[in-house]
Amino acid sequence: MNLLDYIRDKIRFLCFFAFFLLFLFCFLRITGYPAAYALLFLSLAAGLTLLYGGIDYCHKKTFFDHLLLQLNQLDKPYLIGEIMEKSPCLTDRLYRQVIRVSNRSVIESIHTLEKEKQEYREYIESWIHEVKAPLTSINLMCANQLSAQEEEGHFARKLLQETEAIENAVEQALYYARSDEVYRDFLITPCCLNDIVKESVTRCRRLLTACHMKVELHIPASCMVYCDGIWLVFILSQLLRNSAQYKKGDCGNITITAKERPKQVLLSVRDEGTGIPDNELSRIFEKGFTGSNGRKTKSSTGMGLYLSKKLCQKLGLSIRAHSCEGVFTEILLEIPREENLPRFNGPDSGRQIFQNCKAEES
């Protein structure tokens, strides 16, 4: 709020006051007052009015500057009506009441949507767990068939590869359902990065074998990071699957390297695949983006890198990509080496403020 805006807001009052002063001057002259006395009286009235306007402007500027500061500091801006300070001005009080009533309606609608979303999430999670049970049984049966009848080994291996792809899609759905509420399911602990990477490679072993991908690890055995190991395994498995899916030719190489820094570990996953065009590199983490390479593969969904980026943001990790089309693609992860827990704004934070304000009123 600046002085010019305040004057524009009071322009009708100022015009009326100027007309009133002119009328008063004419009246005083007609009734016999000298011009000097009339002008002195009008000057005094104008001075007092300007003094009142200046005090009113300072008061309103202080009030709204403080209000805007509170608004910028809120993670839920629609709650501003609940924490607005009371004003002696009737207009401000009426606006505050209108905003509070409107915001309460919005908050109740948000709570209803959150409840529906929670119910849907719980259903998806239960469905995924039900689907994973028969997939595990199929994997065991195929493994037994593979060892019992070697002549049918090719069929069993192919079936295992397909069930692994289904299991990955199911896991993507599970992690996507949980991605907005990571704080309910994550656990930051010291983890051996070497073990996490090996577990990721093991999880993708059938796809990597079928694609004739060679994986080279250059990770110090004693390299420790602070992260949730389960979520990091999922992120790395998505990167490995992408490397295998976009290989160049009949085979390929994947190199995983870790460089230790004072406060973090820089983990690199580099492949010698088809690469990414320069004009598409900035979009590879967008939801559903498959790019020109993905259109050649019907199995591409554009969800792997999107989920990896989203989970990294939730877990306080940094992820970025470098690529040269037709030469290589490199994904870089920055993982903390010391305990530095990410902060989450849970869905209950807004509800708590709202309940606190209602308690204060009562």
MITIKE-150354 format. One record per residue (C-alpha): residue in one letter; chain; x negated, y negated, z negated. Coordinates in steps of 0.001 Angstrom, whole numbers, always signed. Layout:
<sites>
+----+----+---------+---------+---------+
| aa | ch |      px |      py |      pz |
+----+----+---------+---------+---------+
|  A |  A |       X |       Y |       Z |
...
+----+----+---------+---------+---------+
</sites>
This chain:
<sites>
+----+----+---------+---------+---------+
| aa | ch |      px |      py |      pz |
+----+----+---------+---------+---------+
|  M |  A |      +0 |      +0 |      +0 |
|  N |  A |   -1455 |   -3351 |   +1049 |
|  L |  A |    -348 |   -6967 |    +636 |
|  L |  A |    +857 |   -7319 |   +4238 |
|  D |  A |   +3177 |   -4317 |   +3870 |
|  Y |  A |   +4522 |   -5731 |    +616 |
|  I |  A |   +5258 |   -9114 |   +2273 |
|  R |  A |   +7015 |   -7394 |   +5175 |
|  D |  A |   +9140 |   -5465 |   +2693 |
|  K |  A |  +10156 |   -8747 |    +966 |
|  I |  A |  +10673 |  -10773 |   +4166 |
|  R |  A |  +14459 |  -11050 |   +3739 |
|  F |  A |  +14091 |  -12303 |    +174 |
|  L |  A |  +11416 |  -14817 |   +1264 |
|  C |  A |  +13627 |  -16161 |   +4067 |
|  F |  A |  +16563 |  -16493 |   +1689 |
|  F |  A |  +14353 |  -18198 |    -927 |
|  A |  A |  +12982 |  -20664 |   +1659 |
|  F |  A |  +16529 |  -21518 |   +2750 |
|  F |  A |  +17510 |  -21937 |    -906 |
|  L |  A |  +14574 |  -24332 |   -1538 |
|  L |  A |  +15550 |  -26392 |   +1514 |
|  F |  A |  +19156 |  -26545 |    +350 |
|  L |  A |  +18036 |  -27487 |   -3188 |
|  F |  A |  +15783 |  -30265 |   -1845 |
|  C |  A |  +18641 |  -31740 |    +183 |
|  F |  A |  +20965 |  -31511 |   -2822 |
|  L |  A |  +18494 |  -33301 |   -5126 |
|  R |  A |  +17943 |  -36071 |   -2585 |
|  I |  A |  +21671 |  -36575 |   -2100 |
|  T |  A |  +22228 |  -36793 |   -5843 |
|  G |  A |  +19619 |  -39558 |   -6112 |
|  Y |  A |  +16469 |  -37809 |   -7235 |
|  P |  A |  +13238 |  -39302 |   -5855 |
|  A |  A |  +11464 |  -37252 |   -3190 |
|  A |  A |   +8364 |  -36840 |   -5407 |
|  Y |  A |  +10435 |  -35344 |   -8261 |
|  A |  A |  +12285 |  -33037 |   -5889 |
|  L |  A |   +9068 |  -31786 |   -4332 |
|  L |  A |   +7525 |  -31270 |   -7780 |
|  F |  A |  +10532 |  -29228 |   -8878 |
|  L |  A |  +10479 |  -27141 |   -5703 |
|  S |  A |   +6725 |  -26574 |   -6029 |
|  L |  A |   +7175 |  -25364 |   -9595 |
|  A |  A |   +9951 |  -22946 |   -8519 |
|  A |  A |   +7857 |  -21663 |   -5602 |
|  G |  A |   +4789 |  -21216 |   -7842 |
|  L |  A |   +6711 |  -19227 |  -10435 |
|  T |  A |   +8214 |  -17052 |   -7692 |
|  L |  A |   +4795 |  -16384 |   -6176 |
|  L |  A |   +3412 |  -15535 |   -9628 |
|  Y |  A |   +6207 |  -13032 |  -10168 |
|  G |  A |   +5614 |  -11580 |   -6679 |
|  G |  A |   +1890 |  -11174 |   -7375 |
|  I |  A |   +2534 |   -9370 |  -10670 |
|  D |  A |   +5146 |   -7147 |   -9013 |
|  Y |  A |   +2757 |   -6348 |   -6142 |
|  C |  A |     -80 |   -5376 |   -8522 |
|  H |  A |   +2263 |   -3172 |  -10530 |
|  K |  A |   +3658 |   -1380 |   -7467 |
|  K |  A |    +211 |    -976 |   -5881 |
|  T |  A |   -1151 |    +615 |   -9076 |
|  F |  A |   +1885 |   +2904 |   -9322 |
|  F |  A |   +1769 |   +4125 |   -5720 |
|  D |  A |   -2023 |   +4439 |   -5579 |
|  H |  A |   -1864 |   +6715 |   -8618 |
|  L |  A |   +1034 |   +8619 |   -7060 |
|  L |  A |    -857 |   +9182 |   -3790 |
|  L |  A |   -3909 |  +10335 |   -5742 |
|  Q |  A |   -1772 |  +12914 |   -7547 |
|  L |  A |    -272 |  +13993 |   -4233 |
|  N |  A |   -3703 |  +14574 |   -2677 |
|  Q |  A |   -4833 |  +16618 |   -5690 |
|  L |  A |   -1812 |  +18939 |   -5670 |
|  D |  A |   -2151 |  +22316 |   -3955 |
|  K |  A |   +1663 |  +22299 |   -3649 |
|  P |  A |   +2538 |  +18739 |   -2452 |
|  Y |  A |   +6281 |  +19413 |   -2612 |
|  L |  A |   +5984 |  +19432 |   -6435 |
|  I |  A |   +5172 |  +15705 |   -6562 |
|  G |  A |   +8707 |  +14914 |   -7710 |
|  E |  A |   +8192 |  +17025 |  -10842 |
|  I |  A |   +5102 |  +15138 |  -12022 |
|  M |  A |   +5996 |  +11577 |  -10967 |
|  E |  A |   +5736 |   +9110 |  -13816 |
|  K |  A |   +8840 |   +7181 |  -14812 |
|  S |  A |   +9068 |   +3640 |  -13477 |
|  P |  A |  +10899 |    +665 |  -15012 |
|  C |  A |  +12211 |    -172 |  -11540 |
|  L |  A |  +15709 |   +1189 |  -10902 |
|  T |  A |  +14986 |   +1863 |   -7221 |
|  D |  A |  +11917 |   +3945 |   -8091 |
|  R |  A |  +13908 |   +5935 |  -10645 |
|  L |  A |  +16659 |   +6648 |   -8122 |
|  Y |  A |  +14147 |   +7755 |   -5479 |
|  R |  A |  +12435 |   +9965 |   -8080 |
|  Q |  A |  +15766 |  +11612 |   -8899 |
|  V |  A |  +16562 |  +12212 |   -5229 |
|  I |  A |  +13093 |  +13714 |   -4590 |
|  R |  A |  +13353 |  +15999 |   -7632 |
|  V |  A |  +16765 |  +17340 |   -6602 |
|  S |  A |  +15568 |  +17893 |   -3028 |
|  N |  A |  +12330 |  +19564 |   -4148 |
|  R |  A |  +14128 |  +21909 |   -6513 |
|  S |  A |  +16264 |  +23098 |   -3629 |
|  V |  A |  +13109 |  +23687 |   -1569 |
|  I |  A |  +11394 |  +25527 |   -4442 |
|  E |  A |  +14377 |  +27823 |   -4967 |
|  S |  A |  +14382 |  +28624 |   -1246 |
|  I |  A |  +10649 |  +29352 |   -1408 |
|  H |  A |  +11170 |  +31683 |   -4363 |
|  T |  A |  +13842 |  +33565 |   -2415 |
|  L |  A |  +11517 |  +33938 |    +566 |
|  E |  A |   +8660 |  +35070 |   -1715 |
|  K |  A |  +10907 |  +37732 |   -3237 |
|  E |  A |  +11944 |  +38994 |    +208 |
|  K |  A |   +8310 |  +38991 |   +1337 |
|  Q |  A |   +7251 |  +40928 |   -1754 |
|  E |  A |   +9933 |  +43553 |   -1163 |
|  Y |  A |   +8882 |  +43907 |   +2478 |
|  R |  A |   +5206 |  +44199 |   +1481 |
|  E |  A |   +5994 |  +46901 |   -1083 |
|  Y |  A |   +7985 |  +48843 |   +1508 |
|  I |  A |   +5163 |  +48610 |   +4078 |
|  E |  A |   +2603 |  +49802 |   +1535 |
|  S |  A |   +4742 |  +52766 |    +486 |
|  W |  A |   +5373 |  +53672 |   +4145 |
|  I |  A |   +1667 |  +53510 |   +4944 |
|  H |  A |    +797 |  +55781 |   +2037 |
|  E |  A |   +3430 |  +58270 |   +3238 |
|  V |  A |   +1959 |  +58217 |   +6756 |
|  K |  A |   -1615 |  +58703 |   +5544 |
|  A |  A |    -742 |  +61999 |   +3822 |
|  P |  A |    +168 |  +63910 |   +7035 |
|  L |  A |   -2804 |  +62308 |   +8810 |
|  T |  A |   -5106 |  +63761 |   +6160 |
|  S |  A |   -3465 |  +67161 |   +6624 |
|  I |  A |   -3965 |  +66961 |  +10403 |
|  N |  A |   -7634 |  +66118 |   +9904 |
|  L |  A |   -8124 |  +69123 |   +7631 |
|  M |  A |   -6322 |  +71465 |  +10035 |
|  C |  A |   -8398 |  +70211 |  +12959 |
|  A |  A |  -11600 |  +70660 |  +10976 |
|  N |  A |  -10618 |  +74239 |  +10148 |
|  Q |  A |   -9663 |  +74907 |  +13773 |
|  L |  A |  -12960 |  +73444 |  +14924 |
|  S |  A |  -14966 |  +75834 |  +12768 |
|  A |  A |  -12744 |  +78883 |  +13393 |
|  Q |  A |  -12361 |  +78750 |  +17161 |
|  E |  A |  -15268 |  +77156 |  +18978 |
|  E |  A |  -13598 |  +77477 |  +22356 |
|  E |  A |  -10882 |  +75107 |  +21247 |
|  G |  A |  -13411 |  +72776 |  +19686 |
|  H |  A |  -13069 |  +70113 |  +22375 |
|  F |  A |   -9328 |  +69860 |  +21789 |
|  A |  A |   -9819 |  +69676 |  +18029 |
|  R |  A |  -12477 |  +66981 |  +18358 |
|  K |  A |  -10251 |  +64944 |  +20634 |
|  L |  A |   -7328 |  +65320 |  +18252 |
|  L |  A |   -9514 |  +64267 |  +15331 |
|  Q |  A |  -10612 |  +61183 |  +17259 |
|  E |  A |   -7020 |  +60211 |  +17992 |
|  T |  A |   -5902 |  +60749 |  +14396 |
|  E |  A |   -8840 |  +58588 |  +13284 |
|  A |  A |   -7587 |  +55825 |  +15600 |
|  I |  A |   -4100 |  +56183 |  +14113 |
|  E |  A |   -5541 |  +56070 |  +10613 |
|  N |  A |   -7448 |  +52888 |  +11474 |
|  A |  A |   -4251 |  +51271 |  +12796 |
|  V |  A |   -2449 |  +52303 |   +9595 |
|  E |  A |   -5258 |  +50829 |   +7485 |
|  Q |  A |   -5084 |  +47592 |   +9477 |
|  A |  A |   -1370 |  +47367 |   +8662 |
|  L |  A |   -2099 |  +48031 |   +4983 |
|  Y |  A |   -4836 |  +45418 |   +4725 |
|  Y |  A |   -2750 |  +42938 |   +6702 |
|  A |  A |    +133 |  +43428 |   +4248 |
|  R |  A |   -2252 |  +42817 |   +1340 |
|  S |  A |   -4304 |  +40020 |   +2894 |
|  D |  A |   -2181 |  +37177 |   +1464 |
|  E |  A |   -2444 |  +38597 |   -2060 |
|  V |  A |   -6043 |  +39787 |   -2183 |
|  Y |  A |   -6383 |  +38500 |   -5751 |
|  R |  A |   -4038 |  +41299 |   -6915 |
|  D |  A |   -6171 |  +44101 |   -5488 |
|  F |  A |   -9814 |  +43035 |   -5298 |
|  L |  A |  -12638 |  +43721 |   -7756 |
|  I |  A |  -15980 |  +41917 |   -7487 |
|  T |  A |  -18838 |  +44134 |   -8709 |
|  P |  A |  -22555 |  +44580 |   -7933 |
|  C |  A |  -22717 |  +46854 |   -4866 |
|  C |  A |  -25554 |  +48535 |   -3025 |
|  L |  A |  -25318 |  +47145 |    +498 |
|  N |  A |  -27078 |  +50167 |   +1977 |
|  D |  A |  -24405 |  +52521 |    +585 |
|  I |  A |  -21591 |  +50305 |   +1839 |
|  V |  A |  -22992 |  +50183 |   +5382 |
|  K |  A |  -23548 |  +53953 |   +5451 |
|  E |  A |  -19980 |  +54550 |   +4292 |
|  S |  A |  -18711 |  +52269 |   +7084 |
|  V |  A |  -20726 |  +54207 |   +9669 |
|  T |  A |  -19435 |  +57502 |   +8270 |
|  R |  A |  -15859 |  +56304 |   +8499 |
|  C |  A |  -16333 |  +55525 |  +12212 |
|  R |  A |  -18561 |  +58529 |  +12986 |
|  R |  A |  -16138 |  +60302 |  +15333 |
|  L |  A |  -15522 |  +57199 |  +17456 |
|  L |  A |  -19230 |  +56362 |  +17522 |
|  T |  A |  -20085 |  +59938 |  +18532 |
|  A |  A |  -17434 |  +60024 |  +21246 |
|  C |  A |  -18734 |  +56720 |  +22649 |
|  H |  A |  -22378 |  +57916 |  +22412 |
|  M |  A |  -23291 |  +54991 |  +20189 |
|  K |  A |  -26608 |  +55007 |  +18346 |
|  V |  A |  -26692 |  +53142 |  +15043 |
|  E |  A |  -29935 |  +51769 |  +13579 |
|  L |  A |  -30040 |  +50539 |   +9982 |
|  H |  A |  -32617 |  +48067 |   +8700 |
|  I |  A |  -31421 |  +47439 |   +5164 |
|  P |  A |  -33606 |  +47422 |   +2038 |
|  A |  A |  -32674 |  +50319 |    -238 |
|  S |  A |  -32533 |  +48029 |   -3279 |
|  C |  A |  -30437 |  +45286 |   -1651 |
|  M |  A |  -27573 |  +44385 |   -4012 |
|  V |  A |  -24613 |  +42095 |   -3338 |
|  Y |  A |  -21601 |  +40893 |   -5299 |
|  C |  A |  -18433 |  +41865 |   -3455 |
|  D |  A |  -15507 |  +44261 |   -3376 |
|  G |  A |  -17054 |  +47366 |   -1815 |
|  I |  A |  -13777 |  +48814 |    -471 |
|  W |  A |  -12780 |  +45635 |   +1337 |
|  L |  A |  -16305 |  +45149 |   +2703 |
|  V |  A |  -16324 |  +48726 |   +4051 |
|  F |  A |  -13097 |  +47974 |   +5917 |
|  I |  A |  -14531 |  +44744 |   +7394 |
|  L |  A |  -17703 |  +46479 |   +8592 |
|  S |  A |  -15742 |  +49381 |  +10062 |
|  Q |  A |  -13740 |  +46905 |  +12166 |
|  L |  A |  -16990 |  +45391 |  +13467 |
|  L |  A |  -18380 |  +48842 |  +14325 |
|  R |  A |  -15188 |  +49823 |  +16141 |
|  N |  A |  -15338 |  +46645 |  +18189 |
|  S |  A |  -18935 |  +47379 |  +19147 |
|  A |  A |  -18003 |  +50894 |  +20259 |
|  Q |  A |  -14918 |  +49733 |  +22121 |
|  Y |  A |  -16783 |  +47096 |  +24127 |
|  K |  A |  -19890 |  +49118 |  +24945 |
|  K |  A |  -21692 |  +48670 |  +28241 |
|  G |  A |  -21982 |  +51860 |  +30296 |
|  D |  A |  -21751 |  +55392 |  +28918 |
|  C |  A |  -23699 |  +54738 |  +25713 |
|  G |  A |  -24927 |  +51923 |  +23545 |
|  N |  A |  -26892 |  +50791 |  +20507 |
|  I |  A |  -25763 |  +49080 |  +17320 |
|  T |  A |  -28343 |  +47512 |  +15022 |
|  I |  A |  -27399 |  +46547 |  +11465 |
|  T |  A |  -29925 |  +44344 |   +9698 |
|  A |  A |  -29926 |  +42692 |   +6269 |
|  K |  A |  -32048 |  +39669 |   +5365 |
|  E |  A |  -32265 |  +38747 |   +1694 |
|  R |  A |  -32069 |  +35076 |    +773 |
|  P |  A |  -32214 |  +33400 |   -2662 |
|  K |  A |  -28420 |  +33295 |   -3184 |
|  Q |  A |  -27018 |  +35496 |    -424 |
|  V |  A |  -27689 |  +38313 |   +1999 |
|  L |  A |  -27344 |  +37719 |   +5732 |
|  L |  A |  -25958 |  +40902 |   +7287 |
|  S |  A |  -26173 |  +41203 |  +11072 |
|  V |  A |  -24188 |  +43680 |  +13213 |
|  R |  A |  -25585 |  +43479 |  +16755 |
|  D |  A |  -24644 |  +45561 |  +19776 |
|  E |  A |  -25852 |  +45651 |  +23369 |
|  G |  A |  -22384 |  +45701 |  +24874 |
|  T |  A |  -20418 |  +43631 |  +27348 |
|  G |  A |  -20767 |  +40440 |  +25324 |
|  I |  A |  -18285 |  +37587 |  +25069 |
|  P |  A |  -17887 |  +34715 |  +27555 |
|  D |  A |  -18872 |  +31316 |  +26153 |
|  N |  A |  -15388 |  +29875 |  +26653 |
|  E |  A |  -13851 |  +32682 |  +24573 |
|  L |  A |  -16370 |  +32874 |  +21727 |
|  S |  A |  -14600 |  +30286 |  +19567 |
|  R |  A |  -11306 |  +32199 |  +19783 |
|  I |  A |  -12329 |  +35770 |  +18965 |
|  F |  A |  -11142 |  +35452 |  +15337 |
|  E |  A |   -7676 |  +34278 |  +16332 |
|  K |  A |   -4730 |  +36573 |  +15698 |
|  G |  A |   -3921 |  +38766 |  +18710 |
|  F |  A |   -6678 |  +37326 |  +20922 |
|  T |  A |   -8173 |  +40047 |  +23150 |
|  G |  A |   -9972 |  +38007 |  +25797 |
|  S |  A |  -10938 |  +39041 |  +29293 |
|  N |  A |  -12716 |  +42173 |  +28034 |
|  G |  A |   -9761 |  +43212 |  +25908 |
|  R |  A |   -7369 |  +43097 |  +28863 |
|  K |  A |   -9371 |  +45890 |  +30465 |
|  T |  A |   -8746 |  +48109 |  +27429 |
|  K |  A |   -5136 |  +48981 |  +26657 |
|  S |  A |   -6032 |  +49920 |  +23070 |
|  S |  A |   -7198 |  +46400 |  +22237 |
|  T |  A |   -4878 |  +44593 |  +19808 |
|  G |  A |   -6948 |  +41577 |  +18757 |
|  M |  A |   -6324 |  +42327 |  +15073 |
|  G |  A |   -9697 |  +43732 |  +13958 |
|  L |  A |  -11719 |  +40510 |  +14008 |
|  Y |  A |   -8725 |  +38463 |  +12879 |
|  L |  A |   -8341 |  +40608 |   +9754 |
|  S |  A |  -12101 |  +40545 |   +9172 |
|  K |  A |  -12117 |  +36739 |   +9265 |
|  K |  A |   -9066 |  +36452 |   +7042 |
|  L |  A |  -10390 |  +38855 |   +4413 |
|  C |  A |  -13798 |  +37160 |   +4440 |
|  Q |  A |  -12144 |  +33828 |   +3681 |
|  K |  A |  -10172 |  +35383 |    +828 |
|  L |  A |  -13266 |  +37074 |    -633 |
|  G |  A |  -15504 |  +34011 |    -352 |
|  L |  A |  -17660 |  +35414 |   +2466 |
|  S |  A |  -18816 |  +33659 |   +5615 |
|  I |  A |  -18498 |  +35258 |   +9059 |
|  R |  A |  -19556 |  +33919 |  +12463 |
|  A |  A |  -20440 |  +35283 |  +15887 |
|  H |  A |  -23138 |  +34826 |  +18539 |
|  S |  A |  -22999 |  +36376 |  +21978 |
|  C |  A |  -24418 |  +36326 |  +25479 |
|  E |  A |  -22124 |  +37742 |  +28128 |
|  G |  A |  -23417 |  +41027 |  +29476 |
|  V |  A |  -26324 |  +41130 |  +26996 |
|  F |  A |  -25286 |  +41316 |  +23326 |
|  T |  A |  -22788 |  +40405 |  +20619 |
|  E |  A |  -23874 |  +39666 |  +17053 |
|  I |  A |  -21608 |  +39213 |  +14046 |
|  L |  A |  -23204 |  +37595 |  +10979 |
|  L |  A |  -21893 |  +38012 |   +7439 |
|  E |  A |  -23120 |  +35963 |   +4477 |
|  I |  A |  -22571 |  +37926 |   +1247 |
|  P |  A |  -23358 |  +36448 |   -2211 |
|  R |  A |  -26182 |  +38031 |   -4210 |
|  E |  A |  -25013 |  +36573 |   -7516 |
|  E |  A |  -21696 |  +36602 |   -9298 |
|  N |  A |  -19623 |  +33817 |   -7778 |
|  L |  A |  -15970 |  +34758 |   -7914 |
|  P |  A |  -13696 |  +33157 |   -5297 |
|  R |  A |  -10704 |  +31212 |   -6550 |
|  F |  A |   -7226 |  +32005 |   -5381 |
|  N |  A |   -4065 |  +29951 |   -5388 |
|  G |  A |   -1531 |  +32607 |   -6238 |
|  P |  A |   +2143 |  +32326 |   -5314 |
|  D |  A |   +3064 |  +31866 |   -8977 |
|  S |  A |   +1153 |  +28586 |   -9389 |
|  G |  A |   +3955 |  +26433 |   -7952 |
|  R |  A |   +6596 |  +28352 |   -9901 |
|  Q |  A |   +4692 |  +27786 |  -13147 |
|  I |  A |   +4533 |  +23998 |  -12646 |
|  F |  A |   +8239 |  +23948 |  -11830 |
|  Q |  A |   +9118 |  +25963 |  -14948 |
|  N |  A |   +6895 |  +23759 |  -17131 |
|  C |  A |   +8626 |  +20610 |  -15865 |
|  K |  A |  +12067 |  +22097 |  -16519 |
|  A |  A |  +10971 |  +23060 |  -20046 |
|  E |  A |   +9796 |  +19501 |  -20711 |
|  E |  A |  +13140 |  +18083 |  -19588 |
|  S |  A |  +15114 |  +20440 |  -21809 |
+----+----+---------+---------+---------+
</sites>
